[in-house]
């Protein structure tokens, strides 16, 4: 599926990723595509995917500077 394969949420029991698109179970695994979206409107998701990937990359670079990952 293009979207919805890795649900985002704060509860590991009901979601795969946290709000930074980081896997709950694997700390160095990030999903930067349409997987976190649980539904899709009739519009193309490309711009939203790009924005979310950019946000995730910012989080990764900051975490690396702090030596958290």
N, C-alpha and C positions, 0 to 999 in steps of 0.2 A: 504494500500500500504506500502511496505517496505521502499520506499524512496519518497521524494517530497511532503509530506503532509503539511509541514510548511516552506515555502520558506524564505530564508534569504536575507536581503537587508537593505538598509539605509532608504528607504521611507516606512512609515507605510501604505500608501495607496496601495502599490503594494507588500508588504511582511509582514510576520507574525513575524519574528525574526530579531534582530539586529546582528551585527557581532560577538557578544558573545553568540549567541544562546538564547538570552533573549527576551521574548515576548515584542513587542512594547506596547501592551495594559495592560499587567499585569507584573509589575516590578519584582515580585518574582517567575515568571514562566520561567524555562529554559528547553530546549529540547535537550537532549543528546543522540540522536540516528540518524538514517538516514533521518529523516524528512526534514532537511535543504537542502538536495541535490535536485536540480530541474531536474536532469537527471542522468542516470546511463550508464556507458560503459559496455562492456561485462565482466568486471572484478568484483571480489567479493569486496564489499565496507567495509568489516569488519575492516581492518587496518585504513582506513580513518575515520570511525565512532569512533574507539577507540581514535585516535589522537584528533579528534574534541571534544570528551567527556572529555578528559584529559585537553585540553585547557579551556573548559567551567568550569571544576572543579577548575582550577587555578584562573580563574576570580572570581568565587563565593567565594573562600576562601579569596582572597585579598579584595573583596568588604565587606565581613563580618568583616575582621580586621579593616577596615575603618568605620565600622558601617553604611554602605550604604544600606545594606539589612539585 
